[in-house]
Amino acid sequence: MSQSIERELAELFAADAAAAPDEQVVAAAAVRRVHRRRRALATTAAAATAVIVGAGVYGVSRPDATPPQAQPPVTSSSAPAWAAPAVAPPAGAEPGDPLTSGAAQCVKEYSAETLAEQAFAFDGTVTAIGPAQTSRDEQPPLDLRSVTFQVHTWFKGGSGATVAVDMSAPGGGDVTSENAPAYRIGTRMLVSGMPRWGGEPLADPIAWGCGFTRYYSPTLAADWATATK
Amino acid sequence: MSFEDFVAGYGRSLVRLAFALSGDRQVAEDLAQTVLADVYRHWKRVRAAANPEAYVRRMLVNAHLSWRRRRWTTERPADLRPETGVPVADPAEAVAARDQMRMLLSRLAPRARTVLVLRYYADLDDAAIAAAMGVSESSVRATASRALASLRGPATIDAQRETR
């Protein structure tokens, strides 16, 4: 009896499998799907960048537009958080590049595996920069800022529309850290980090450099989504 | 090994496995294409695996079970029969028995059907099935045993077949 059922199952599954189309056809369709998606993402990113670069820092020609702020900005934007216009990465940096250059004192090397170990990760745009929130009178003190983000996508560790994390100051870092990142209100980044003093992911959150925080790119965002799944 | 080499070597078995797992033509084509698209996008990672075929088989099984969890679809016994318009050469009794088996299979949980497909179609041993599904070997054996018992269950079905 048992052998009869097992034989029936084998024959039935084989009959189902025989209905499959040619694997080359399926694979070709799969490759086309990937290329279509990449073209669509590249077109969207290129169009957005062209608008930003062509129109200037805040990308508007409205008569009542807030004048561009001096570099690096360390005050909050007067615009509502959700209206913060996107800005391109600084000169010399490409989408997907890490914010730091010349890493020193890095705890671990950036990779998909180490990214997945981060407590929080998100895609967000800077809406405010202010005094650091996670400091505890450590010596020597680190030059940090509290950076508020409008979150577009949480990859892990959070769920709110906004989040504030400490990051190295945009204009300069202390001598023991990697070179200072360059960001301002409107910079869109992929950010990952850990709770500075332990505990829940967003308890005194601090963004990591060393490649774990990068200028936004659609392809990299898709990779982060996969790595943190 | 390039992606093209992988498809040439293992593509057929993977696409056919997708059809055996899903039991639904439309779902099977979409499943196979989606998994191969993921393989193509992440080819460096797949190529670096100790056993790329097993790695992709696990991707396929995970995707199949994930899809089934999200959208429960009732398997229809006739979905995968050839649509050639030519009368099937099988004896009527064999066709009826196969349809009956499909009906019984449609009542199994997705994981149970997956174990049966991997065992009786893909000819994997319990260790390989466990690796593909991310479960223990004992769980594979228990699932298979329960699934076969439920397929053997209705004694009247066999009795009717015996007396025709």
Contacts between the chains, C-beta under 8 A, distances in Angstrom:
chain1	res1	chain2	res2	distance
A	1	B	152	6.5
A	1	B	158	7.6
A	2	B	148	6.9
A	2	B	152	7.4
A	5	B	148	6.4
A	5	B	151	5.7
A	5	B	152	6.0
A	6	B	120	6.0
A	6	B	148	7.6
A	8	B	97	7.1
A	8	B	98	7.4
A	8	B	101	5.6
A	9	B	101	7.2
A	9	B	116	5.8
A	9	B	120	4.4
A	9	B	121	7.9
A	9	B	151	7.7
A	10	B	120	4.5
A	10	B	121	6.6
A	11	B	98	7.6
A	12	B	98	5.7
A	12	B	101	5.6
A	12	B	102	6.9
A	12	B	105	7.6
A	13	B	20	4.4
A	13	B	116	7.7
A	13	B	117	5.5
A	13	B	120	6.0
A	13	B	121	3.6
A	14	B	20	7.7
A	14	B	121	6.3
A	15	B	80	7.2
A	15	B	98	7.4
A	16	B	19	5.3
A	16	B	20	5.0
A	16	B	23	6.1
A	16	B	80	4.6
A	17	B	16	3.7
A	17	B	17	7.0
A	17	B	19	5.0
A	17	B	20	4.4
A	17	B	121	6.3
A	18	B	16	7.4
A	19	B	19	5.8
A	19	B	25	6.6
A	19	B	80	4.6
A	19	B	81	7.7
A	19	B	82	6.5
A	20	B	12	7.8
A	20	B	15	4.8
A	20	B	16	4.5
A	20	B	18	7.2
A	20	B	19	4.3
A	20	B	28	7.0
A	20	B	32	7.5
A	21	B	15	7.1
A	21	B	29	6.8
A	23	B	7	6.1
A	23	B	11	3.3
A	23	B	12	4.5
A	23	B	14	7.2
A	23	B	15	4.5
A	24	B	7	6.7
A	24	B	11	7.0
A	26	B	11	7.3
A	26	B	15	5.3
A	26	B	29	7.0
A	26	B	32	5.0
A	26	B	33	5.5
A	26	B	36	6.1
A	27	B	3	7.9
A	27	B	7	4.3
A	27	B	11	5.7
A	27	B	36	5.2
A	27	B	40	7.9
A	29	B	33	5.3
A	30	B	32	8.0
A	30	B	33	4.8
A	30	B	34	7.6
A	30	B	36	3.7
A	30	B	37	4.1
A	30	B	39	7.7
A	30	B	40	5.9
A	31	B	3	7.9
A	31	B	36	7.9
A	31	B	37	7.5
A	31	B	40	5.5
A	33	B	33	6.7
A	33	B	37	4.9
A	34	B	37	5.2
A	34	B	40	5.3
A	34	B	41	5.4
A	112	B	45	7.7
A	226	B	42	7.2
